Amino acid sequence: MKALMERQNPLYGRIDLTLNLKPMDYYDSALFYPEFSEEDKVRLFSVFGGISYYNRLIDAQKSVRENIIELIASSGARLENEVAMYLNSEISKITRVLHLNMFVITGYSFKL
């Protein structure tokens, strides 16, 4: 989203409103699946988190396991790419930290 608002982007100046939406907490997320038991609500939140798009895809007619398999784990699942994108972003964060740690360990110094 930040890239859309940069000066060199063709859409620069055309965005009138930006909303910084945060993930919902457990209690708000659980409202998406009132038919499930409290234990299952915790399971669903632990997998789908507080993202409303993910939570609205949950089918109350299916079990927690069936929802996870259908939405994430099966080939061609609607959220299949979300897992890969999330893991890639987390791995890149870890890689940056490891590089910084190596600089500190090896005594690398720089001038500000």
Buried (B, 14 or more C-beta within 10 A) or exposed (E): EEEEEEEEEEEEEEEEEEEEEEEBEEEEBBEBBEEBEEEBBBBBBEBBBBBBEBBEBBEEEEEBEEBBEBBBEEEEBEBEEBEEEEEEEEEEEEEEEEEEEEEEEEEEEEEE
